[in-house]
């Protein structure tokens, strides 16, 4: 039986390779950089137009969806953090295939309201899903049966405001980062058993108080900051990246205050770059392109291009360029050839830089708050905001064209995934699948359910959601009347029926 299962897995892998199938298997896609080779993604969409399906996802989580074949996986958790789940949705239909309770948590900490307990994006490969919830636990799941193969809950740290770093896999090794206010380390596990291969403690000896002084804080303010949030400068939430440079693999691992490179086989440190300023709460994932590693420094709003061929401390020798203007703390940049694109967390200001020297080429305001990382597809970049707008720009060296502004009844924090010619997006309440040629009916839009998060939000959230749904419904009904698919009277009756049922 085991031999037969192995044979099936090998055959599936061979077939995928033969037909060139590309799986969105991890945070920011197959290469971890947000770039896709898809050719036919929809540019314009809303709650009805080019919507293949829309599925409600229970509880809370900002983890991004990952895709393998016809399976989409993401994680979720109870608001109080006592139960953590992995959910599988069918790509074709939007049907929930598996809803696995992965972990019970006896001691969930109070988390930051904007960072719930299930924010780390899973890693998927043929037959296996690796889910990670920071110090709450890590597990491996059989994607066919939904059964848990192994799990661990002994790798701990105090995240203070919740976990977010995502797992990555290379060969037989699963890599994890733990950057809490108490301890900071990287762990390598055997992906088949969950056993520890190695752990490496971060070695950072910077003086937090001196950094606060550099920012002009008074002695009393510094003492207050140190007392209120001890160890705050040690926490980080970024996902590592595996690169190959000069024939050698490196694990590029952003920590608080320092960007590390490790030997993935042993955990030995290869080189480091020390950040300046408020360099913690790092969230962006590093990218290798043009012979440089591009990384950010979190609250310090620094962006760096680093030559990855150094040894030990290369802060003064291998940083090719750095920039601070318009650098995001949350969303990761996009590299397209010799151009770097990034969007600021607040205000939605997109900046285009020369990727070789960091010089600004243009800036453009999109508006909105952008925590999700953008994706690049076939000459276009998709930016999604917390206000539910998805803006599509041309990836151009010249002032970009705005190809579409797509408004949805949604809040986007998770980053999109691309599956063949479908765009998969997770909002705070639903999973969307957008594809050309599909359409949801006005009745389906009216039937959408939006879970409420707490009693205080009940009245305002309900009223806002209902108003937004009716606005979308009204626009769609007008379009159907214009196209001759409904009479004016039929449209009015549908609208009155929907409005009266609210």
N, C-alpha and C positions, 0 to 999 in steps of 0.2 A: 504493500500500500504506500509506504514512504517513497519507494522507488518510482511508483506511478505518479505520485504527486510531484516529485522532483522533475520527472520527465515533462509533465504538463507545464510546469513553470518555465523550464528551459525552452520548450517549443513556443510558448507565448512570447518569451523574450526575443527569440530568433525571428518570429513573425513580425513583432513590432519594429525590430531593426530593419528587416527586409522592406517593409512598407514605409519606412521613414516616419513612423508615428512619434510625435514629440509629446511628452507628458509634462504637465505643470506640477512637478512633484515636490516642490518645497516653497518656502517663502521667497517671493519674487521670481519664481519660475525655474526652468531647468538649469540655467546658468547663474541663478541668484542675482540677476541684474535688471529684471523687469522687461527684458526684450523678448518679443515673440516673432516667429516666422510666419504667422498666419497672414492670409491675404484678403479675406472676405468678411471681416468683422463689420457689424453695422456701425454707422456713424451717427445716425439719428435714431432716437428711441425715447419712449416715455412709459407710462403705466400700461399702455395698450400696444403701441406700435413697436414691431420687431421684438416683442417679448415672447420667448419660447415658453416659459413658465415662470411662476413666482411661488415660492414655498415658504411658509412661516417656520422659523427656527425657535425652539423653546428656550427659555431662560436667557442667560447673558454670556457674551463672549465676543472678542474682537479678533480672534484668530482668522487668518485669511484662508480661503478654500484652497485645497490641493486636488489635483485631478489625475487619475490613472485610468485610461480606457473609458468605460462608461460610468465610473464611480467618482463622485465628488465627496471629499471628507472635510469636516471642520469640527471644532470643539465648542463646548458650551458648559456652563456651570450654574448652579443655584446662586441666587443673589447673595446668600449668606456663606457661600463657598463650601457647604458641607457635602455636596455631591458634584462630581465632575464627569462630563460625558464626551463621547466621540460619536458623531452623527454622519451617516453615509446617505447621500442623495443620488438618485439615478439621473445621469446626464440627459437622457432622452426625454424622460417624463416629469422630472421633478419630484418623483415619489421618494419618500424616506424608506430606505432599504434596511439600514441598521441604526439603532439608537442604543448605544452601549454605555451603561454606567461603568466607568473605568475605575474611579476611586471614591471612597468615602474618606472625608477629611475630618478628623476629630477636633483639630485646633485651628480652624481658619482664622486668619487675622483680618482685622478691619482694613479693607483695601480702599484705595483712591477711587472715587465714584466714576472717574473716566478710565479706569483700568481694572476691569473685573478679573475674576480668577482664571478665566480661560482665554488668554490673549496670545499664547505662543502658537504659531502655525505648525501643524504636523509635517512630517516627512513621509512620503509614500513611495513604495517601489512594488514590483510585481509580487502580489500576495501578502504584503506586509505594510502596516501603518505604524509609525512611531509617534506617539503623542507625549507631550511634555507640558507640565503645569508648574514649572519652576520647582520650588522646594516642597510643593504638595505631592509631587510624584511624577514618574515617567513610566510608560508602558509600551509594549509591542502588541499589536492586534492583528489577527488573521483577517484579511479584508474579504475573504469569501464567506466565512462563517460568522464573523464578528466576535469570535472568541479571543479572550486575552491570553497571550502566550507567556508573557512574563511582565512583572511590574516591580518597581522599587519606590520606596518612600523614605529612604534613609539619607539621601543627599540633600542637605539642608542649608539654608541661609535665611536671613531676614531681609526680604525685598523692600520692606516698609510700605511701598505703594503698589505691591503686586508684581507678579512675574510677567515677562514679555519676550525674553530671548527664545528663539526657536531652535530646534535640533537640526543637525545636518548629518548625513551619512556618506562615508566613503569606504568602498570595499566592505569589510566586515566590522567597521568601527562607527559608533554613534557618538557624536561630539555634543557636549552640553556646556553652557556657561552659567556660573552662579556668581553674581556680583551684588552682594547684599551690603548692608551697613555694618555687618559684623564680620563676615568672612567673604573672600573673593577667590574663586578658583575655577579652573577648567577641568572637565572630566571626560575621559574617553571610555566608552563601554563596548563590550562585545554585543553587537546588535542581535545576535541569535539567542543569547542567554541573559543579557543584562548585566553580566559580571564586569567588574571594574578592570580595565586594562592599565590605566594610569590616571592620576590626578596631579594637577600642577597649581600650587598656590600663586596668586599674583604677588609680585614683589614691587610695591609702590611705597616710596618714603617721602612723598611731598608734604609740605607744611600747609595745612588748610588755612590756618590763621594768617600766614603771610600772604596767601592768595586773596583773602578778604581785605587785608590792608592795601594790597595793590589796587583794589576796586574803590578805595577811598573810605571804607567803613571805619567808624570810630572804635575805640577799645571796648566801650560798653556794648556797641552793636555786635562786635565780633564775639564777645563773651556770651551774649544772648543767643547768637546763631549757633555757637558750639554747644551750648547747654540744651537748646530746644531740639536740635536735630543732630545728635552726635553720629559721626560716621556718614553723614549725608553725602560727602564728597567721594565716597567709595562705591556708591551704587551705580549700576549701569544696566541697560536693557537691550543691548544690541545682539544681533545674530552673527556668528562668525562666517567666514568664507574660506573655502579651500582653493588655493591657486597652485599652478605649476609655473615655475620661473627658472630658466637655465637648467631645465631637466630635473628640478627638485620640487617636491611638494612642500607647501607651507600652509599652516592654519593661521589665517589673519583674524585676530580676535580683539575687538575693541573693548577695552575696560574703561573704568573711570580714570581720567587723567592721563592714560597711556594707551597707545595702540601697540599691541603685541603681535609678533610673529613667532609661532611655535613649530617645531618638528612634529607633524601629526603622528609619527610612529612612537615617539618617546615622551613628548611633552616638554622637551628641552627648549628653552627660549633661544631664538635665533637673532632677533633684533627688536628694537622698540623705538617709538617716537613719543616723547613727552609733550602733552598739550600745554597750552598756556590759558590763563583765565579760569572761568567757571567751567571746567572740563569734566562734567559728570552728567548723569542721566542720558548717556549716549544711546541712541535708538537706531540710527541709520546703519544699514548693512554695507560693508566695504565692497568695492568693485575693482577688478583688475581689467585695465584696458590701456592701449597705447604705451605699454611698458611701465605703467604707473598703477599704484594702489590708491584709489580715491576713498577718503574716509572723513568723517566729521567728528566734532568734539563735544556734542551735546549742548548743554546750556552755554558753553563758550562760543557757540555759533561759528566755529572754525571749520573750514574745508581745506583739505590737504591733498596734494599729489605727491606720493612717496615712491622713490625708486626702491624696489624690494630686493636689492642685492647686497645689503649691508650686513654688518655684524655688531652685536651689542647695541649701545645707545647711538642711534644715527640721527638724532634730532637736529643737529647742526650741519650734517653732511649729506643727507639723502632726501630732504624735503625739497622737491623741485619748485613748488610754489604753494602759497596759501592765500586764502581769502576769507573775509568775514561778512561781507555785505549780502543780505538776502539768503543766508544759509539756513536751512531748516533744522529743527531739532528732532522732528518726528518722521517725516517722509524721507525716503532715500532718493538720491539723484538718478538720472537716466543718462547713459553715455551712448551717443550715436555718432560713430566715426570720430571726428575731431571736435565734436560739440558735447558739452555737458549741460543738461537741463535740470533745474530744481525749482521747487515751489515752497515759499515760506509758509510756516504753520498758520499764521494769521494774516488775513487780507488777500491771500491767494496771489501774491506777486511771483510770477515766473521769471527766472533769470536764465539767460543763455550765456555760457562762458566758452572761451577757447580751452579745450581740454588739455592742451599742451602747456599753456602758460598761465591759465586762470584768469585771463583778461576778459572783462565783460564785453559782450557783443550787443545784447539788448535786454530790456526788461518789459514785462507786460502784466498789468493787474487783471486777475480773473475775478477777484472778490471771494469771500467765503473763508472758512477755516479748513486747512488741508493737512490731515494726519495720515491719510492713506497714501501709499507710494504710487506714483504714476506708472503706466505701462506704455511701451512703444510698440506699435504694430503698423507695418507697411507704410512708413512715412508719416505716421500720425502718433500723437501722444494723447492719452486719455488721463485727465485729472479729475478726481472725484472728491467732493467736499462734504463736510459735516452737515451742510445745509441741503444736501440731496441733489446738488447739481453736478453733472458730468460734462466737462468742457473738453472738446476735441480740437487740438491745435495741429497745424502742420509742423513737423520737426525740421525747421528751416534756419539757415544762417541769417536770413533776412527777417524783418518783422513778420511774425507768423500770421497766417490766416486763421480766424476762428471758424472752423468747419461746422460746429454745432454746439449749442448749449441745451443740454437735455435735463429737464427738471423732473425729479421723481419724488414720491411721497416717502422719503427715506432720509437716513442719516448714515453717511459712509465714514467708517473709521478703518475697517479692514481693507487690505489692498486687493485689487481684482486678480482674477486668474483667466487664462485664455485656454480654451479647449477646442482645437480644430478651428471652426469658424464661429464659435460661440464665445461671448464675453460673460464670465461668471462673476457676479458681484454680491458680496454680503453686506447688507445693511444691519442696523442694530436690531432689526426684527425679522428680516426675511433674507432668503437667498434668491437672487434673480439670475435668469439665463436669457441673454439677449442674442438674437440671431436674425439675419435678414429673412424676410418673407413670412414671419410669424405674426400673429395678432391675438391679443386677448380681447374678450368681449366686454362691453360696458357692464354687463351683469357680473362678470368675474371681478372686475375692479370694485364694484359696489360691495361684493362679498368678502373682500380682504379683511382680515382680522389683525389688529395691531395691539399686542399685549401691553398693558400698563406696568410701569416699573415700581411705583409706590403710590400710597394713598394721597400724598400731597400733590402729585402730578395728575391725579385722576381726572379732575374737571377740566383743567386747561389742556391736557394732552388729548383727552377725548374730543373736546370741541375743535381743537386745531386739526386733529386727524380727520374728523368728519368734514370740516370745511375744505381741507385739501383734496379729499377724495371726491367731493361734489364738484369742485373746480375742475379736476381732471375729467370727471364723467361728463360735465357740461361741454368741455372742449371737444371731447371725443364724439359726443352725440351730434354736435354741430358739423363735425367733419363727415359723419355718416350721412347726415341729411344732405350736405353739399354734394356727396358722391352718389346720391340717389339710392342708398341702401336702406334708409328709413324715411318715413314721412315726418313732417314737422309735428304732427299730432302724436305719432308713435314715440318720438323723441321726448316730447313734453310729458307723456304718461310715464315713460321710464324714469325721467328725472324726478317727477313728483313722487313716484313710488319709492325711489331710493332716498329722497329727502324726508319723506314721511316715516320711513322705517328707522331713522336715526334717533 
